[in-house]
């Protein structure tokens, strides 16, 4: 009877040990995650200094105006890692703490197809209120300027080794408005699953 008890205890210990290793393997090539774009926030920025900075209230020189676009993402599915067990043929398990940042890859489940900007006020003689003014803005990144459509075509939305899933784009106004001082812009982000993420900047005086 004692021998059976010892065998049972040893087997139980091995099962627990095996499960622990299968849940948190010592060697993981890479955790593959998927994320989806969820919402956006937009802020007015002043680009007249060394670095663009957010302006909550007050005036901004119209030749230094820009929009900071924050795109929030969320993980939509979790990875599974195959682990060869010494008791079972194969165990599939996942524990978030097992994946350090440097071995995590995040792949988009949806794709940004376009970003459009609309003026809430009369912008110039060719762009009355509610007109699209996307061509007036360029994306500024890594000390380079990109047309919005060119940037989206070139950008790789795969994220390597990051747990911070939000993205920030700086949209700088290249042609200042000719009409009005008060302005407000509506930004729409179009996704290939037919969703549209939208947000408006706070009203601002461009002087």
PyMOL CGO cylinders between C-alpha atoms (Angstrom):
from pymol import cmd
from pymol.cgo import CYLINDER

trace = [
    CYLINDER, 0.00, 0.00, 0.00, 2.85, 2.31, 0.90, 0.3, 1, 1, 1, 1, 1, 1,
    CYLINDER, 2.85, 2.31, 0.90, 4.44, 1.67, -2.50, 0.3, 1, 1, 1, 1, 1, 1,
    CYLINDER, 4.44, 1.67, -2.50, 1.24, 2.71, -4.27, 0.3, 1, 1, 1, 1, 1, 1,
    CYLINDER, 1.24, 2.71, -4.27, 1.11, 5.88, -2.19, 0.3, 1, 1, 1, 1, 1, 1,
    CYLINDER, 1.11, 5.88, -2.19, 4.70, 6.73, -3.09, 0.3, 1, 1, 1, 1, 1, 1,
    CYLINDER, 4.70, 6.73, -3.09, 4.03, 6.09, -6.79, 0.3, 1, 1, 1, 1, 1, 1,
    CYLINDER, 4.03, 6.09, -6.79, 0.92, 8.26, -6.66, 0.3, 1, 1, 1, 1, 1, 1,
    CYLINDER, 0.92, 8.26, -6.66, 2.79, 11.11, -4.94, 0.3, 1, 1, 1, 1, 1, 1,
    CYLINDER, 2.79, 11.11, -4.94, 5.67, 10.93, -7.40, 0.3, 1, 1, 1, 1, 1, 1,
    CYLINDER, 5.67, 10.93, -7.40, 3.30, 10.91, -10.38, 0.3, 1, 1, 1, 1, 1, 1,
    CYLINDER, 3.30, 10.91, -10.38, 1.37, 13.89, -8.96, 0.3, 1, 1, 1, 1, 1, 1,
    CYLINDER, 1.37, 13.89, -8.96, 4.61, 15.79, -8.46, 0.3, 1, 1, 1, 1, 1, 1,
    CYLINDER, 4.61, 15.79, -8.46, 5.68, 15.10, -12.05, 0.3, 1, 1, 1, 1, 1, 1,
    CYLINDER, 5.68, 15.10, -12.05, 2.32, 16.25, -13.42, 0.3, 1, 1, 1, 1, 1, 1,
    CYLINDER, 2.32, 16.25, -13.42, 2.52, 19.52, -11.46, 0.3, 1, 1, 1, 1, 1, 1,
    CYLINDER, 2.52, 19.52, -11.46, 6.12, 20.06, -12.54, 0.3, 1, 1, 1, 1, 1, 1,
    CYLINDER, 6.12, 20.06, -12.54, 5.30, 19.34, -16.16, 0.3, 1, 1, 1, 1, 1, 1,
    CYLINDER, 5.30, 19.34, -16.16, 2.30, 21.68, -16.14, 0.3, 1, 1, 1, 1, 1, 1,
    CYLINDER, 2.30, 21.68, -16.14, 4.41, 24.46, -14.64, 0.3, 1, 1, 1, 1, 1, 1,
    CYLINDER, 4.41, 24.46, -14.64, 7.02, 24.14, -17.39, 0.3, 1, 1, 1, 1, 1, 1,
    CYLINDER, 7.02, 24.14, -17.39, 4.37, 23.89, -20.09, 0.3, 1, 1, 1, 1, 1, 1,
    CYLINDER, 4.37, 23.89, -20.09, 2.69, 27.09, -18.90, 0.3, 1, 1, 1, 1, 1, 1,
    CYLINDER, 2.69, 27.09, -18.90, 5.92, 29.03, -18.68, 0.3, 1, 1, 1, 1, 1, 1,
    CYLINDER, 5.92, 29.03, -18.68, 8.50, 27.43, -20.93, 0.3, 1, 1, 1, 1, 1, 1,
    CYLINDER, 8.50, 27.43, -20.93, 12.12, 28.34, -20.32, 0.3, 1, 1, 1, 1, 1, 1,
    CYLINDER, 12.12, 28.34, -20.32, 12.75, 28.93, -24.01, 0.3, 1, 1, 1, 1, 1, 1,
    CYLINDER, 12.75, 28.93, -24.01, 10.20, 30.79, -26.11, 0.3, 1, 1, 1, 1, 1, 1,
    CYLINDER, 10.20, 30.79, -26.11, 11.01, 31.77, -29.67, 0.3, 1, 1, 1, 1, 1, 1,
    CYLINDER, 11.01, 31.77, -29.67, 8.39, 34.47, -29.86, 0.3, 1, 1, 1, 1, 1, 1,
    CYLINDER, 8.39, 34.47, -29.86, 4.92, 35.26, -28.54, 0.3, 1, 1, 1, 1, 1, 1,
    CYLINDER, 4.92, 35.26, -28.54, 2.62, 36.19, -31.44, 0.3, 1, 1, 1, 1, 1, 1,
    CYLINDER, 2.62, 36.19, -31.44, -0.20, 38.55, -30.53, 0.3, 1, 1, 1, 1, 1, 1,
    CYLINDER, -0.20, 38.55, -30.53, -2.86, 40.28, -32.60, 0.3, 1, 1, 1, 1, 1, 1,
    CYLINDER, -2.86, 40.28, -32.60, -4.25, 43.75, -31.99, 0.3, 1, 1, 1, 1, 1, 1,
    CYLINDER, -4.25, 43.75, -31.99, -7.09, 45.84, -33.32, 0.3, 1, 1, 1, 1, 1, 1,
    CYLINDER, -7.09, 45.84, -33.32, -7.47, 49.61, -33.66, 0.3, 1, 1, 1, 1, 1, 1,
    CYLINDER, -7.47, 49.61, -33.66, -10.10, 50.76, -31.16, 0.3, 1, 1, 1, 1, 1, 1,
    CYLINDER, -10.10, 50.76, -31.16, -10.40, 54.54, -30.85, 0.3, 1, 1, 1, 1, 1, 1,
    CYLINDER, -10.40, 54.54, -30.85, -8.63, 57.81, -31.51, 0.3, 1, 1, 1, 1, 1, 1,
    CYLINDER, -8.63, 57.81, -31.51, -7.98, 61.04, -29.62, 0.3, 1, 1, 1, 1, 1, 1,
    CYLINDER, -7.98, 61.04, -29.62, -6.79, 64.28, -31.19, 0.3, 1, 1, 1, 1, 1, 1,
    CYLINDER, -6.79, 64.28, -31.19, -5.12, 67.38, -29.78, 0.3, 1, 1, 1, 1, 1, 1,
    CYLINDER, -5.12, 67.38, -29.78, -3.95, 70.73, -31.11, 0.3, 1, 1, 1, 1, 1, 1,
    CYLINDER, -3.95, 70.73, -31.11, -0.19, 71.18, -31.17, 0.3, 1, 1, 1, 1, 1, 1,
    CYLINDER, -0.19, 71.18, -31.17, 2.15, 74.14, -31.53, 0.3, 1, 1, 1, 1, 1, 1,
    CYLINDER, 2.15, 74.14, -31.53, 5.20, 73.37, -33.67, 0.3, 1, 1, 1, 1, 1, 1,
    CYLINDER, 5.20, 73.37, -33.67, 6.91, 76.74, -33.28, 0.3, 1, 1, 1, 1, 1, 1,
    CYLINDER, 6.91, 76.74, -33.28, 9.46, 75.47, -30.73, 0.3, 1, 1, 1, 1, 1, 1,
    CYLINDER, 9.46, 75.47, -30.73, 12.11, 72.77, -30.79, 0.3, 1, 1, 1, 1, 1, 1,
    CYLINDER, 12.11, 72.77, -30.79, 9.50, 70.04, -30.34, 0.3, 1, 1, 1, 1, 1, 1,
    CYLINDER, 9.50, 70.04, -30.34, 5.75, 70.00, -31.07, 0.3, 1, 1, 1, 1, 1, 1,
    CYLINDER, 5.75, 70.00, -31.07, 3.76, 70.36, -27.87, 0.3, 1, 1, 1, 1, 1, 1,
    CYLINDER, 3.76, 70.36, -27.87, 0.06, 70.07, -27.07, 0.3, 1, 1, 1, 1, 1, 1,
    CYLINDER, 0.06, 70.07, -27.07, -1.90, 73.28, -26.55, 0.3, 1, 1, 1, 1, 1, 1,
    CYLINDER, -1.90, 73.28, -26.55, -5.14, 72.86, -24.59, 0.3, 1, 1, 1, 1, 1, 1,
    CYLINDER, -5.14, 72.86, -24.59, -6.29, 76.50, -24.74, 0.3, 1, 1, 1, 1, 1, 1,
    CYLINDER, -6.29, 76.50, -24.74, -5.10, 79.76, -26.24, 0.3, 1, 1, 1, 1, 1, 1,
    CYLINDER, -5.10, 79.76, -26.24, -3.64, 80.78, -29.59, 0.3, 1, 1, 1, 1, 1, 1,
    CYLINDER, -3.64, 80.78, -29.59, -1.34, 78.96, -31.99, 0.3, 1, 1, 1, 1, 1, 1,
    CYLINDER, -1.34, 78.96, -31.99, 0.57, 80.56, -34.87, 0.3, 1, 1, 1, 1, 1, 1,
    CYLINDER, 0.57, 80.56, -34.87, -1.22, 79.30, -37.96, 0.3, 1, 1, 1, 1, 1, 1,
    CYLINDER, -1.22, 79.30, -37.96, 2.09, 78.55, -39.68, 0.3, 1, 1, 1, 1, 1, 1,
    CYLINDER, 2.09, 78.55, -39.68, 3.06, 76.29, -36.77, 0.3, 1, 1, 1, 1, 1, 1,
    CYLINDER, 3.06, 76.29, -36.77, -0.24, 74.45, -36.29, 0.3, 1, 1, 1, 1, 1, 1,
    CYLINDER, -0.24, 74.45, -36.29, -0.53, 70.71, -36.14, 0.3, 1, 1, 1, 1, 1, 1,
    CYLINDER, -0.53, 70.71, -36.14, -2.69, 67.86, -34.87, 0.3, 1, 1, 1, 1, 1, 1,
    CYLINDER, -2.69, 67.86, -34.87, -1.51, 65.09, -32.59, 0.3, 1, 1, 1, 1, 1, 1,
    CYLINDER, -1.51, 65.09, -32.59, -3.42, 61.90, -33.44, 0.3, 1, 1, 1, 1, 1, 1,
    CYLINDER, -3.42, 61.90, -33.44, -3.39, 59.13, -30.83, 0.3, 1, 1, 1, 1, 1, 1,
    CYLINDER, -3.39, 59.13, -30.83, -4.57, 55.73, -32.03, 0.3, 1, 1, 1, 1, 1, 1,
    CYLINDER, -4.57, 55.73, -32.03, -5.49, 53.33, -29.25, 0.3, 1, 1, 1, 1, 1, 1,
    CYLINDER, -5.49, 53.33, -29.25, -5.19, 49.58, -29.82, 0.3, 1, 1, 1, 1, 1, 1,
    CYLINDER, -5.19, 49.58, -29.82, -6.13, 46.50, -27.86, 0.3, 1, 1, 1, 1, 1, 1,
    CYLINDER, -6.13, 46.50, -27.86, -4.94, 42.91, -27.95, 0.3, 1, 1, 1, 1, 1, 1,
    CYLINDER, -4.94, 42.91, -27.95, -7.75, 40.87, -29.47, 0.3, 1, 1, 1, 1, 1, 1,
    CYLINDER, -7.75, 40.87, -29.47, -6.35, 37.37, -29.24, 0.3, 1, 1, 1, 1, 1, 1,
    CYLINDER, -6.35, 37.37, -29.24, -3.64, 35.57, -27.31, 0.3, 1, 1, 1, 1, 1, 1,
    CYLINDER, -3.64, 35.57, -27.31, -0.81, 33.36, -28.54, 0.3, 1, 1, 1, 1, 1, 1,
    CYLINDER, -0.81, 33.36, -28.54, -0.38, 29.69, -27.91, 0.3, 1, 1, 1, 1, 1, 1,
    CYLINDER, -0.38, 29.69, -27.91, 3.02, 28.06, -27.70, 0.3, 1, 1, 1, 1, 1, 1,
    CYLINDER, 3.02, 28.06, -27.70, 3.68, 24.40, -28.39, 0.3, 1, 1, 1, 1, 1, 1,
    CYLINDER, 3.68, 24.40, -28.39, 5.65, 22.69, -25.64, 0.3, 1, 1, 1, 1, 1, 1,
    CYLINDER, 5.65, 22.69, -25.64, 6.81, 19.09, -25.76, 0.3, 1, 1, 1, 1, 1, 1,
    CYLINDER, 6.81, 19.09, -25.76, 5.92, 17.38, -22.50, 0.3, 1, 1, 1, 1, 1, 1,
    CYLINDER, 5.92, 17.38, -22.50, 7.72, 14.43, -20.98, 0.3, 1, 1, 1, 1, 1, 1,
    CYLINDER, 7.72, 14.43, -20.98, 4.38, 13.03, -19.76, 0.3, 1, 1, 1, 1, 1, 1,
    CYLINDER, 4.38, 13.03, -19.76, 2.05, 14.06, -22.56, 0.3, 1, 1, 1, 1, 1, 1,
    CYLINDER, 2.05, 14.06, -22.56, 2.48, 14.27, -26.31, 0.3, 1, 1, 1, 1, 1, 1,
    CYLINDER, 2.48, 14.27, -26.31, 2.06, 18.05, -26.42, 0.3, 1, 1, 1, 1, 1, 1,
    CYLINDER, 2.06, 18.05, -26.42, 0.72, 20.75, -24.17, 0.3, 1, 1, 1, 1, 1, 1,
    CYLINDER, 0.72, 20.75, -24.17, -0.58, 24.13, -25.30, 0.3, 1, 1, 1, 1, 1, 1,
    CYLINDER, -0.58, 24.13, -25.30, -0.67, 26.84, -22.71, 0.3, 1, 1, 1, 1, 1, 1,
    CYLINDER, -0.67, 26.84, -22.71, -0.22, 30.57, -22.32, 0.3, 1, 1, 1, 1, 1, 1,
    CYLINDER, -0.22, 30.57, -22.32, 0.74, 32.72, -19.39, 0.3, 1, 1, 1, 1, 1, 1,
    CYLINDER, 0.74, 32.72, -19.39, 1.26, 36.45, -20.17, 0.3, 1, 1, 1, 1, 1, 1,
    CYLINDER, 1.26, 36.45, -20.17, 4.17, 36.75, -17.73, 0.3, 1, 1, 1, 1, 1, 1,
    CYLINDER, 4.17, 36.75, -17.73, 6.15, 34.19, -19.72, 0.3, 1, 1, 1, 1, 1, 1,
    CYLINDER, 6.15, 34.19, -19.72, 6.67, 36.60, -22.62, 0.3, 1, 1, 1, 1, 1, 1,
    CYLINDER, 6.67, 36.60, -22.62, 9.14, 39.44, -22.09, 0.3, 1, 1, 1, 1, 1, 1,
    CYLINDER, 9.14, 39.44, -22.09, 8.81, 42.43, -24.38, 0.3, 1, 1, 1, 1, 1, 1,
    CYLINDER, 8.81, 42.43, -24.38, 11.77, 41.50, -26.54, 0.3, 1, 1, 1, 1, 1, 1,
    CYLINDER, 11.77, 41.50, -26.54, 10.18, 38.25, -27.71, 0.3, 1, 1, 1, 1, 1, 1,
    CYLINDER, 10.18, 38.25, -27.71, 6.70, 39.59, -28.44, 0.3, 1, 1, 1, 1, 1, 1,
    CYLINDER, 6.70, 39.59, -28.44, 5.31, 40.45, -31.86, 0.3, 1, 1, 1, 1, 1, 1,
    CYLINDER, 5.31, 40.45, -31.86, 2.00, 42.26, -32.37, 0.3, 1, 1, 1, 1, 1, 1,
    CYLINDER, 2.00, 42.26, -32.37, 0.24, 41.92, -35.72, 0.3, 1, 1, 1, 1, 1, 1,
    CYLINDER, 0.24, 41.92, -35.72, -2.72, 44.08, -36.81, 0.3, 1, 1, 1, 1, 1, 1,
    CYLINDER, -2.72, 44.08, -36.81, -6.07, 42.37, -37.31, 0.3, 1, 1, 1, 1, 1, 1,
    CYLINDER, -6.07, 42.37, -37.31, -7.34, 45.36, -39.25, 0.3, 1, 1, 1, 1, 1, 1,
    CYLINDER, -7.34, 45.36, -39.25, -5.68, 47.86, -41.55, 0.3, 1, 1, 1, 1, 1, 1,
    CYLINDER, -5.68, 47.86, -41.55, -5.86, 51.65, -41.71, 0.3, 1, 1, 1, 1, 1, 1,
    CYLINDER, -5.86, 51.65, -41.71, -6.81, 52.43, -45.29, 0.3, 1, 1, 1, 1, 1, 1,
    CYLINDER, -6.81, 52.43, -45.29, -7.01, 56.22, -45.04, 0.3, 1, 1, 1, 1, 1, 1,
    CYLINDER, -7.01, 56.22, -45.04, -6.95, 59.20, -42.70, 0.3, 1, 1, 1, 1, 1, 1,
    CYLINDER, -6.95, 59.20, -42.70, -9.11, 62.18, -43.64, 0.3, 1, 1, 1, 1, 1, 1,
    CYLINDER, -9.11, 62.18, -43.64, -9.32, 65.65, -42.12, 0.3, 1, 1, 1, 1, 1, 1,
    CYLINDER, -9.32, 65.65, -42.12, -12.32, 67.96, -42.43, 0.3, 1, 1, 1, 1, 1, 1,
    CYLINDER, -12.32, 67.96, -42.43, -12.58, 71.62, -41.44, 0.3, 1, 1, 1, 1, 1, 1,
    CYLINDER, -12.58, 71.62, -41.44, -15.49, 72.70, -39.25, 0.3, 1, 1, 1, 1, 1, 1,
    CYLINDER, -15.49, 72.70, -39.25, -15.10, 76.32, -40.35, 0.3, 1, 1, 1, 1, 1, 1,
    CYLINDER, -15.10, 76.32, -40.35, -14.46, 78.09, -43.63, 0.3, 1, 1, 1, 1, 1, 1,
    CYLINDER, -14.46, 78.09, -43.63, -10.78, 77.45, -44.37, 0.3, 1, 1, 1, 1, 1, 1,
    CYLINDER, -10.78, 77.45, -44.37, -10.26, 79.37, -47.61, 0.3, 1, 1, 1, 1, 1, 1,
    CYLINDER, -10.26, 79.37, -47.61, -12.26, 80.29, -50.70, 0.3, 1, 1, 1, 1, 1, 1,
    CYLINDER, -12.26, 80.29, -50.70, -11.99, 76.74, -52.04, 0.3, 1, 1, 1, 1, 1, 1,
    CYLINDER, -11.99, 76.74, -52.04, -12.68, 74.98, -48.75, 0.3, 1, 1, 1, 1, 1, 1,
    CYLINDER, -12.68, 74.98, -48.75, -15.85, 76.10, -46.98, 0.3, 1, 1, 1, 1, 1, 1,
    CYLINDER, -15.85, 76.10, -46.98, -16.94, 74.57, -43.69, 0.3, 1, 1, 1, 1, 1, 1,
    CYLINDER, -16.94, 74.57, -43.69, -17.13, 70.75, -43.61, 0.3, 1, 1, 1, 1, 1, 1,
    CYLINDER, -17.13, 70.75, -43.61, -14.77, 70.44, -46.58, 0.3, 1, 1, 1, 1, 1, 1,
    CYLINDER, -14.77, 70.44, -46.58, -11.99, 67.89, -46.65, 0.3, 1, 1, 1, 1, 1, 1,
    CYLINDER, -11.99, 67.89, -46.65, -8.56, 69.47, -46.11, 0.3, 1, 1, 1, 1, 1, 1,
    CYLINDER, -8.56, 69.47, -46.11, -6.45, 66.31, -45.82, 0.3, 1, 1, 1, 1, 1, 1,
    CYLINDER, -6.45, 66.31, -45.82, -4.08, 67.52, -48.54, 0.3, 1, 1, 1, 1, 1, 1,
    CYLINDER, -4.08, 67.52, -48.54, -3.20, 70.52, -46.35, 0.3, 1, 1, 1, 1, 1, 1,
    CYLINDER, -3.20, 70.52, -46.35, -1.57, 68.25, -43.76, 0.3, 1, 1, 1, 1, 1, 1,
    CYLINDER, -1.57, 68.25, -43.76, 1.58, 66.13, -43.88, 0.3, 1, 1, 1, 1, 1, 1,
    CYLINDER, 1.58, 66.13, -43.88, 2.64, 63.46, -41.40, 0.3, 1, 1, 1, 1, 1, 1,
    CYLINDER, 2.64, 63.46, -41.40, 5.93, 64.29, -39.69, 0.3, 1, 1, 1, 1, 1, 1,
    CYLINDER, 5.93, 64.29, -39.69, 7.97, 61.32, -38.47, 0.3, 1, 1, 1, 1, 1, 1,
    CYLINDER, 7.97, 61.32, -38.47, 11.69, 60.69, -38.07, 0.3, 1, 1, 1, 1, 1, 1,
    CYLINDER, 11.69, 60.69, -38.07, 12.45, 64.22, -39.34, 0.3, 1, 1, 1, 1, 1, 1,
    CYLINDER, 12.45, 64.22, -39.34, 10.65, 63.51, -42.62, 0.3, 1, 1, 1, 1, 1, 1,
    CYLINDER, 10.65, 63.51, -42.62, 7.40, 64.74, -44.11, 0.3, 1, 1, 1, 1, 1, 1,
    CYLINDER, 7.40, 64.74, -44.11, 4.97, 62.31, -45.74, 0.3, 1, 1, 1, 1, 1, 1,
    CYLINDER, 4.97, 62.31, -45.74, 1.74, 62.72, -47.58, 0.3, 1, 1, 1, 1, 1, 1,
    CYLINDER, 1.74, 62.72, -47.58, -0.89, 60.87, -45.60, 0.3, 1, 1, 1, 1, 1, 1,
    CYLINDER, -0.89, 60.87, -45.60, -1.60, 58.29, -48.31, 0.3, 1, 1, 1, 1, 1, 1,
    CYLINDER, -1.60, 58.29, -48.31, 2.12, 57.68, -48.91, 0.3, 1, 1, 1, 1, 1, 1,
    CYLINDER, 2.12, 57.68, -48.91, 2.76, 57.18, -45.22, 0.3, 1, 1, 1, 1, 1, 1,
    CYLINDER, 2.76, 57.18, -45.22, 0.00, 54.60, -44.87, 0.3, 1, 1, 1, 1, 1, 1,
    CYLINDER, 0.00, 54.60, -44.87, 1.26, 52.73, -47.92, 0.3, 1, 1, 1, 1, 1, 1,
    CYLINDER, 1.26, 52.73, -47.92, 4.83, 52.54, -46.59, 0.3, 1, 1, 1, 1, 1, 1,
    CYLINDER, 4.83, 52.54, -46.59, 4.23, 52.00, -42.88, 0.3, 1, 1, 1, 1, 1, 1,
    CYLINDER, 4.23, 52.00, -42.88, 4.68, 48.56, -41.38, 0.3, 1, 1, 1, 1, 1, 1,
    CYLINDER, 4.68, 48.56, -41.38, 2.09, 48.22, -38.61, 0.3, 1, 1, 1, 1, 1, 1,
    CYLINDER, 2.09, 48.22, -38.61, 3.79, 45.18, -37.08, 0.3, 1, 1, 1, 1, 1, 1,
    CYLINDER, 3.79, 45.18, -37.08, 4.96, 46.00, -33.55, 0.3, 1, 1, 1, 1, 1, 1,
    CYLINDER, 4.96, 46.00, -33.55, 8.07, 44.26, -32.26, 0.3, 1, 1, 1, 1, 1, 1,
    CYLINDER, 8.07, 44.26, -32.26, 8.78, 43.99, -28.57, 0.3, 1, 1, 1, 1, 1, 1,
    CYLINDER, 8.78, 43.99, -28.57, 6.34, 46.59, -27.31, 0.3, 1, 1, 1, 1, 1, 1,
    CYLINDER, 6.34, 46.59, -27.31, 3.60, 46.37, -24.74, 0.3, 1, 1, 1, 1, 1, 1,
    CYLINDER, 3.60, 46.37, -24.74, 2.57, 49.99, -25.33, 0.3, 1, 1, 1, 1, 1, 1,
    CYLINDER, 2.57, 49.99, -25.33, 0.14, 49.54, -28.19, 0.3, 1, 1, 1, 1, 1, 1,
    CYLINDER, 0.14, 49.54, -28.19, -0.96, 53.10, -28.84, 0.3, 1, 1, 1, 1, 1, 1,
    CYLINDER, -0.96, 53.10, -28.84, 0.40, 54.97, -31.84, 0.3, 1, 1, 1, 1, 1, 1,
    CYLINDER, 0.40, 54.97, -31.84, 0.92, 58.71, -32.16, 0.3, 1, 1, 1, 1, 1, 1,
    CYLINDER, 0.92, 58.71, -32.16, 1.01, 60.57, -35.46, 0.3, 1, 1, 1, 1, 1, 1,
    CYLINDER, 1.01, 60.57, -35.46, 1.95, 64.22, -35.90, 0.3, 1, 1, 1, 1, 1, 1,
    CYLINDER, 1.95, 64.22, -35.90, -0.03, 65.93, -38.67, 0.3, 1, 1, 1, 1, 1, 1,
    CYLINDER, -0.03, 65.93, -38.67, 1.43, 69.34, -39.53, 0.3, 1, 1, 1, 1, 1, 1,
    CYLINDER, 1.43, 69.34, -39.53, -0.53, 71.98, -41.41, 0.3, 1, 1, 1, 1, 1, 1,
    CYLINDER, -0.53, 71.98, -41.41, 1.45, 72.94, -44.51, 0.3, 1, 1, 1, 1, 1, 1,
    CYLINDER, 1.45, 72.94, -44.51, -0.92, 75.57, -45.94, 0.3, 1, 1, 1, 1, 1, 1,
    CYLINDER, -0.92, 75.57, -45.94, -2.36, 77.91, -43.27, 0.3, 1, 1, 1, 1, 1, 1,
    CYLINDER, -2.36, 77.91, -43.27, -6.02, 78.97, -43.49, 0.3, 1, 1, 1, 1, 1, 1,
    CYLINDER, -6.02, 78.97, -43.49, -6.94, 82.22, -45.20, 0.3, 1, 1, 1, 1, 1, 1,
    CYLINDER, -6.94, 82.22, -45.20, -10.30, 82.72, -43.50, 0.3, 1, 1, 1, 1, 1, 1,
    CYLINDER, -10.30, 82.72, -43.50, -11.35, 83.03, -39.85, 0.3, 1, 1, 1, 1, 1, 1,
    CYLINDER, -11.35, 83.03, -39.85, -9.19, 82.80, -36.78, 0.3, 1, 1, 1, 1, 1, 1,
    CYLINDER, -9.19, 82.80, -36.78, -11.15, 80.14, -34.91, 0.3, 1, 1, 1, 1, 1, 1,
    CYLINDER, -11.15, 80.14, -34.91, -10.78, 76.64, -36.29, 0.3, 1, 1, 1, 1, 1, 1,
    CYLINDER, -10.78, 76.64, -36.29, -11.71, 73.08, -35.48, 0.3, 1, 1, 1, 1, 1, 1,
    CYLINDER, -11.71, 73.08, -35.48, -10.96, 69.90, -37.38, 0.3, 1, 1, 1, 1, 1, 1,
    CYLINDER, -10.96, 69.90, -37.38, -12.67, 66.52, -37.62, 0.3, 1, 1, 1, 1, 1, 1,
    CYLINDER, -12.67, 66.52, -37.62, -10.32, 63.57, -38.13, 0.3, 1, 1, 1, 1, 1, 1,
    CYLINDER, -10.32, 63.57, -38.13, -11.59, 60.24, -39.46, 0.3, 1, 1, 1, 1, 1, 1,
    CYLINDER, -11.59, 60.24, -39.46, -9.54, 57.03, -39.56, 0.3, 1, 1, 1, 1, 1, 1,
    CYLINDER, -9.54, 57.03, -39.56, -10.93, 54.47, -42.01, 0.3, 1, 1, 1, 1, 1, 1,
    CYLINDER, -10.93, 54.47, -42.01, -10.31, 50.75, -41.46, 0.3, 1, 1, 1, 1, 1, 1,
    CYLINDER, -10.31, 50.75, -41.46, -10.59, 47.90, -43.93, 0.3, 1, 1, 1, 1, 1, 1,
    CYLINDER, -10.59, 47.90, -43.93, -13.34, 46.25, -41.86, 0.3, 1, 1, 1, 1, 1, 1,
    CYLINDER, -13.34, 46.25, -41.86, -15.59, 49.25, -42.69, 0.3, 1, 1, 1, 1, 1, 1,
    CYLINDER, -15.59, 49.25, -42.69, -15.22, 50.86, -39.27, 0.3, 1, 1, 1, 1, 1, 1,
    CYLINDER, -15.22, 50.86, -39.27, -14.51, 54.59, -38.97, 0.3, 1, 1, 1, 1, 1, 1,
    CYLINDER, -14.51, 54.59, -38.97, -12.79, 56.04, -35.91, 0.3, 1, 1, 1, 1, 1, 1,
    CYLINDER, -12.79, 56.04, -35.91, -13.52, 59.76, -35.54, 0.3, 1, 1, 1, 1, 1, 1,
    CYLINDER, -13.52, 59.76, -35.54, -12.68, 62.62, -33.19, 0.3, 1, 1, 1, 1, 1, 1,
    CYLINDER, -12.68, 62.62, -33.19, -12.63, 66.43, -33.31, 0.3, 1, 1, 1, 1, 1, 1,
    CYLINDER, -12.63, 66.43, -33.31, -9.93, 68.79, -32.11, 0.3, 1, 1, 1, 1, 1, 1,
    CYLINDER, -9.93, 68.79, -32.11, -10.86, 71.38, -29.50, 0.3, 1, 1, 1, 1, 1, 1,
    CYLINDER, -10.86, 71.38, -29.50, -11.59, 74.81, -31.04, 0.3, 1, 1, 1, 1, 1, 1,
    CYLINDER, -11.59, 74.81, -31.04, -8.43, 76.85, -31.41, 0.3, 1, 1, 1, 1, 1, 1,
    CYLINDER, -8.43, 76.85, -31.41, -7.47, 80.34, -32.58, 0.3, 1, 1, 1, 1, 1, 1,
    CYLINDER, -7.47, 80.34, -32.58, -4.91, 80.30, -35.38, 0.3, 1, 1, 1, 1, 1, 1,
    CYLINDER, -4.91, 80.30, -35.38, -3.22, 83.68, -35.55, 0.3, 1, 1, 1, 1, 1, 1,
]
cmd.load_cgo(trace, "trace")
